[in-house]
C-alpha cells in the first residue's frame, strides 16, 4: 500500500509533462502484461493494440474514432517508448518554462490528432501504401508538435549538447524534420507522415498565435502613442516683430511708472485703469 500511495503522490505532485510520461509508461506496462497473458493462450495481437491503435483503414476509424488520440499513448516496444519519453521529458520541460502546462497538454493532444489525420491521408492517398495494412502507435507526433512549436517560438535558443557544444533550436528542428521527410518512403513511412502532421500543428499554432499577439499589442500601443503633428515652417515678419518689441517696451515703462507711484503714495492712490492694467500684466 505504501508503494501505491507513493506512486499516487508522485503523480499528483508532478507537472503535466511528467504526468504524460507516467501515463505512457503505465499504458505500456499494462499492454505488455496483457500481451504476455494472451501469449500463454496463443493470442496473436494485444487487445489494447486492437482497440486503441490507429488503423490505416478509414472504415475502422468510423467504429473506433477515439483511436485518433489513444494511439499517442501506445508504443511498439521498450526502445520506442524510451526514446519518445526521453524526448518528451527534455523538450516538454523546456516548453513549460515559456508556455503554460495547459498549453503543453494541448500541443501533445492536438499534435497527436494532426499526426493521426496525416497518417490516414498517407495510407489512403499515396500508391506507395496501397494494399498494405498497418497500425499507428507512438507519442512522436505529440512530441514533434511540442518541439517544433518551441523552435518556432524561440528559434535562436541554444542547447548545450555534449561533444557538439551549443546548438540553436532551429538547427535541431531542421535535422528533426529532415529525418521525417527522408523517412516518408521508408519502412515507417506512415509514422513519418504522422510526425510531420504534429510538427505542422506546432508551427502553425505558434506562428498564428504570435501574429495575433503582435497585432493586438500593436493596436493597443498605437492607441496610447502620442500622435506627432507634422512640422510646420513659420515665417516671421520683421514688421510684426518690431511692433511686438515696441509694445513690450511701452508696457514695461508703464509698469515701472505705476510701481513708482505705489512706492511713493501707496496702492490706494492708483486709478481703476492703472489697477486693471497692472492686474492684466500680472496674469501674463
Secondary structure by P-SEA (a helix, b strand, c coil): caaaaaaaaaaaaccaaaaaaaaaaaaaaaaaaaaaaaaaacccccccccccbbbccaaaaaaccccccccccccccaaaaaaaaaaaaaaaaaaaacccaaaaaaaaaaaaaaaaaaaaaaacccccccccccccccaaaaaaaaaaaaaaacccbbbbbcccccccaaaaaaaaaaaaaaaccccaaaaaaaaaaaaaaaaaaaaaaaaaaaaaaaaaaaaaccccccbbbbbbbaaaaaaaaaaaaaaaaaaaaaaaaaaccccccccaaaaaaaaaaaac
